[in-house]
Amino acid sequence: QVQLVESGGGLVQPGGSLRLSCAASGFTLDQLAIAWFRQAPGKEREFVAGISKSGVSTYYTDSVKGRFTISRDNAKNTVYLQMNSLKPEDTAVYHCAADSSPGWGTVAREIYEYDYWGQGTQVTVSS
């Protein structure tokens, strides 16, 4: 089965940067579409960014466009989320998720569309 392990979270000041990693096992990464979701206290889990199985398509929620970049390294079975210009509103637990039956160029945005989830990594942006 697919296992996803996130790392790279931490405490940063506004304007700072973090790079999150999602390491996958159980599947070859090129078989999966991968997304990052986040959940802040008292809020619903929301889609942040995703990358298609093929790697040709990415999708970002409006609040992170221009600041976050998702990428994949299939040789390392790892997906990254580079987060720049961080804001206090970005504070949340960040989870990576895998869609094991994606379209070639599809990035799903809903929680129920993903089959596997990591345990999450905390990102805290102070004010």
BELNOR-V822337 format. One record per residue. N is the residue number from 1. RES is the residue in one letter. SS is DSSP state (helix for helix, strand for strand, loop for the rest). PHI is phi in degrees with one decimal (NA if undefined). Layout:
# BELNOR-V822337
n-><N;N>
res-><RES;RES>
ss-><SS;SS>
phi-><PHI;PHI>
This chain:
# BELNOR-V822337
n-><1;2;3;4;5;6;7;8;9;10;11;12;13;14;15;16;17;18;19;20;21;22;23;24;25;26;27;28;29;30;31;32;33;34;35;36;37;38;39;40;41;42;43;44;45;46;47;48;49;50;51;52;53;54;55;56;57;58;59;60;61;62;63;64;65;66;67;68;69;70;71;72;73;74;75;76;77;78;79;80;81;82;83;84;85;86;87;88;89;90;91;92;93;94;95;96;97;98;99;100;101;102;103;104;105;106;107;108;109;110;111;112;113;114;115;116;117;118;119;120;121;122;123;124;125;126;127>
res-><Q;V;Q;L;V;E;S;G;G;G;L;V;Q;P;G;G;S;L;R;L;S;C;A;A;S;G;F;T;L;D;Q;L;A;I;A;W;F;R;Q;A;P;G;K;E;R;E;F;V;A;G;I;S;K;S;G;V;S;T;Y;Y;T;D;S;V;K;G;R;F;T;I;S;R;D;N;A;K;N;T;V;Y;L;Q;M;N;S;L;K;P;E;D;T;A;V;Y;H;C;A;A;D;S;S;P;G;W;G;T;V;A;R;E;I;Y;E;Y;D;Y;W;G;Q;G;T;Q;V;T;V;S;S>
ss-><loop;loop;strand;strand;strand;strand;strand;loop;loop;strand;strand;strand;strand;loop;loop;loop;loop;strand;strand;strand;strand;strand;strand;strand;strand;loop;loop;loop;helix;helix;helix;loop;strand;strand;strand;strand;strand;strand;strand;loop;loop;loop;loop;loop;loop;strand;strand;strand;strand;strand;strand;loop;loop;loop;loop;loop;loop;strand;strand;strand;loop;helix;helix;helix;loop;loop;loop;strand;strand;strand;strand;strand;strand;helix;helix;helix;loop;strand;strand;strand;strand;strand;strand;loop;loop;loop;loop;helix;helix;helix;loop;strand;strand;strand;strand;strand;strand;strand;strand;loop;loop;loop;loop;loop;loop;loop;loop;loop;loop;loop;helix;helix;helix;loop;loop;strand;strand;loop;loop;loop;strand;strand;strand;strand;strand;strand;loop>
phi-><NA;-76.6;-125.3;-122.1;-129.4;-93.0;-154.5;105.6;-71.1;169.8;-106.2;-136.6;-84.5;-52.7;90.9;-80.8;-132.7;-141.5;-122.8;-90.1;-122.0;-129.3;-95.9;-108.9;-140.3;93.9;-134.2;-69.8;-58.3;-70.8;-91.4;-122.6;-90.6;-123.1;-134.1;-109.3;-119.7;-139.8;-140.2;-93.8;-54.8;77.2;-120.4;-72.9;-66.5;-127.9;-68.4;-112.1;-157.9;-147.1;-133.7;-73.3;-53.2;-75.6;83.7;-83.1;-123.8;-129.8;-145.2;-129.7;-68.6;-56.5;-68.8;-115.1;-59.6;86.4;-114.9;-108.6;-135.5;-100.3;-148.6;-136.3;-123.9;-65.1;-63.1;-100.5;52.0;-135.6;-114.1;-119.1;-128.2;-85.0;-118.0;-114.8;50.0;-66.0;-120.2;-54.7;-66.3;-82.0;-61.6;-178.3;-87.0;-103.2;-117.8;-96.7;-143.3;-121.5;-104.3;-85.1;-134.9;-84.6;-73.6;-59.7;-119.4;-97.6;-124.4;-77.2;-121.5;-105.2;-55.0;-68.1;-83.7;-107.4;-96.0;-134.1;-135.8;-82.5;-80.8;101.3;-136.9;-81.6;-117.3;-123.9;-114.5;-79.8;-114.5>
